[in-house]
């Protein structure tokens, strides 16, 4: 709040979607769906309000005056004391990272090259080095009962936002950070016995309204309960993949605004185990920072500088392996 000089009033106005001077439960829910923490519901919000005495009249609505009395630390303390089951989380799965850079196993290299040679990338003006310098392959296992509630793979990029892969090169401090995953390639590694579809709840909608995701206690982002209500479902089929953009084009061959229609999730696995892998192509919407990053990567590769190991996107994941 101090870095971007935002007041409590500013935060209230940001949360108050319909600008009626009150925070409804679904307005609060809309802004609690980030990260991999606890999946919040109307009931869990009410319980939290009661615990921190945020809603004296118990009507589930916060006025501006009630909001001004809140201490954000009280919410953090409350959340820290809660015992949460895996099924209560935004994401219930295990994952690890597999290096795909120079010297990697030929299978890992070929997967990255397949992403590079896809028709969608060939028709863009993005240089091939961008794929080579993106995140490594993420392999994910969902056991029976596993899920991933609907989310977007990257976040909006504002002037105050840094991209994870270019921030060290740019040497700029920023209050917000996102992964800047321009493209997602999701590989299905097995046939799932039951459930486990990839859901795109609002694909092909003519309009997008964030508040419409929650109607009459039906939350389209909830992949444990409401996958059947989404617009597009993709059933896992071994050896196939799904490719999509997380950002729109800026009209000049570069990355533009976040594509909110890319909202997607992993439906509940009802039987068996689900294995997938993700390749992301990271592009900074700030073209100057992205080009600076590529130039530095090329220079380090040419000089063979060992210092590169400390910050190179792919190699920075080398110690994050998990037995699946």
N, C-alpha and C positions, 0 to 999 in steps of 0.2 A: 504494500500500500504506500510505503514511503517512497519507493523508487519511482513509481508512476504518479505520485501525488493524487491518489484517489481517496475520497472521503467515504464515510459510512453512508451518507446520503446518496453518493454516486452508486455505491454497491446496491442500495435499496432500489434505486431507479433501474438499475441493470436487471435485477431479479423481477421487478414488478412489470411483467410483460405487457399487461393490458393497461398499465398506468392508472389504476384506480385507487392508488394510495394504500393498498393492502396486498400482502403476500399470501396467495392461495397455496394449498398443498401441492398442486401440480406445477405451479410456478417454481417452487422450491425443488421439487423432484427433477424438473427439467435440467437444473443446474447441479445436480449431485450425481451425475452419471459418468463422471470422468475417472480415469485410472482403473486400478484393479482391486479396489477396496470392497467394502460391503455394499450390496445391492439394496438401495433404500426403497421402501414402499410407503404408502400413506400411513400404515400402522406404525412402522418404525420411526417415521418422522414425528408422529404424535407422541410416542414413547420418549423420544429425545427431548421434545419440547417440555414434557412433564418433568423429566429428570433435571433439566437445567432451569426450570421455572421461566421458560421463554414465553409461554402463552397463558397468562393468569386466568383468563375467562374460559379457557379450554375449548374454544370454538375452531381451533385448527387454522386460524388466520392471524397473521402478524400485522399490526399497524406500524406506522413509521415510529411512533413513540415506543412501542414495545421492542422494535428492532434496535433502536438507539441504546436500549438498556442491556443489550446482549454483549457478552464477552466471548469472543471466538475461542479462547482457551478452554472455556467450560465445555464447549462442544468436543474439542479434541480430547479432553480428559474423559468425557463420557464414552466416546467411541473407543478409547484405549482400554476401558474397563470391560467392554462387551466381549462375551465368548461367542465367536462366530464359527459356524460350520462351513465347510467348503461349498456346500450348496447355497449358502447365503452370499457368496462373493459374486462380483461382476463376472469373474472368470474362474472356472473350475477345471484346471488342466495342468499338465507339466510340459515344460519345453526346454530345449537346449539349442546351441548355435553350432553350425558346422562351417569351418573356414572354406572359402571358395577362391581365394586369391592365388597368386603365383606359387607353384609348388604343391598345390592341393591335389587330392586324389582326382583322377580323370573324370570320375562320375560327377564330382562336385563342380569341376571346371565346365563339363558339358552342359550341366543344368543352367549355369550362369550364361553360357553362350547361347542356349536356346532362348533365354529371356532376351538377350541382346538382339537375336536375329528375328524376333517376332515381327509380324507385319505391322502391328500398331506402332512399334518403335521405329521401324524403318521409314514410316511415313512422317515422322516428326523430325524436327531439326536438332534434336538432342544429340550431342556427340557420344560415341560408344564408350568413351572413358568414364562417363557417368555411371554406367552399369558396373564397370570394373571396380569403382571406388564406393559402391553402395554397401549396405549391411550384408553380413553373411547369411547363409540359409538358416532359417529358424525351423526346427522340427518340433511338432506338437503332438502330444498324446492325450486323448480324452478317454477316460475309463467310463464304464457304465455310470450314468448320473452326471457326467461331465457336460458343460455348456459354456457358452461365451455370449453374454447379453449383447444386444445390438450396439454398435459403436462405429466410429470412423477411425481409419488407421493412422490418420494424422490430424493436426489441428489447424485452425486458421492462422495465417501469418500476418500480424500487424507490424507497424513500425517498431513496436517494443518487443518483438518476438525474435528469438535466435533459433537457428536450425541446429540440431544436435551435431550433425556431421561437419558443419563449417564454422562453428562458434570459436574453436581454438585458433584457427587460421585467421579469422576476422579480428580476433582479439577485442571483441566488443562485449560489454556487459549488458544484460537485458533481464528484465523481471520475468519474462515468459520464455519457455523453450518448447519446441515440438520436433517431431522426427522428420518432418518434411518428406514424407513418403509419397512421391508423385504417382507411382504405379505399384499395384499389388498383383503378384502372380501366386495364386494359391493352388498347390498340387495335392491331389488326393492319392494317398499312398496305399489305401486298402478299401475294400468294400465293407461298409458298416452293416452289421446285422439288423440294427434297429435304430431309427432316428439319426441324428448327426448331420442333418441337411445344413447347407449354408443358406441363410435367409436374408433377403434384401427387402425390408418391410415397405419401403416407399418407392421402389424402383418403378419408373414409368408414370409416377404421379404427374399430373399437369402442373400442380403447384406444390410448394413445400411450406408447411407451417409447423414450427417446432411444437407448439402447444397441442396440436392435433394428434400427436403421438400418444397422448393419454386422454382417453374418453371413457367416462362412466366406469372408472376403475379397470379399464382394459388398456394395458400398456403395451404398445406394439414393440417396444424394445425388449420385453421380457421373453427370452427364448426358452424358458422352462414351461411357460404356460400358453403363449400366444403365437407360436410359429405358424400355425395354420391360418392366421389372419394376415400374414404378410403377402406382398404382391408377387414376389418371385422366390421360389425355392429351388436349390440345386442339390440333387442327391449325390452323395459321394460315390464315385466310380473309379476304381483303381486305374491309374495311368492317365487320368484326365486332369485338366487344370482349368481354372477360371482366372481371367485377366480383366482388371478394371483400373480406371483412373480415379484417384482421390482428389484431384484438383482439375479445374477447368483450364482451358487455354486462355492466355491473355490476348489472343488475336494476332500475336506477332511471333508465334512459334515457341513461346516460353510458358512458364507456369503462372496461372492466374489464381483466382479465388478457390477456396475449398468447395468441392462438389458435395453438398449435403445429401444428395441422393445416393451417395456411395455408402450410406449407413447399412451395416450388415452385421450378422452375428452367427454363432454356431448353435444350432438347435440341440436340445437335450438328447444325449445318447441313451436310448432306452434299453439297448441290448448290445453286448459286445464292446469292442474298443475301436476308437477312431484315430487314425494317424493322418496328419497332413503336414505339409511343409510350406513355408512362405518365403518368397523372394521379394524384397522391396527395392525399388529404384529411388534413391534419395536425390532430390533436386531442390536447391534453395530458390524460392521465388525471386529473391534478390539476385539478379543475374551477376552483378559485380562480385558479390561474395562467392557465388558458385564458381565463377571463372578464376577467381583468386585461389580458391581451394584446389581446382584442377591444376593450375600452374605450379602450386607448391607440391602437390602429389607427384607431378611429372619431374620436378627438380629433385625431389628426394629419391625417386626411383632411379634417376640417371646417376646420381652421386652415390647411391647405395648407403645413404646415411642411416645409421642404426637408430637415431632419435625418432625416425618415422614410426617405429614400433609403438611409441607411447601414445600416439593419437590417431593413427590410421584407422578409419572406420571399421574395416573388416578385422584387422589384427587386435583391435581393442577388446574383442569378444573372446579371445583365445583361451582365457582362463575361466570361462563361464559354462563349461560343459556339465551336464547333469545326466546321471544314468537313468534312462527311461525303460 
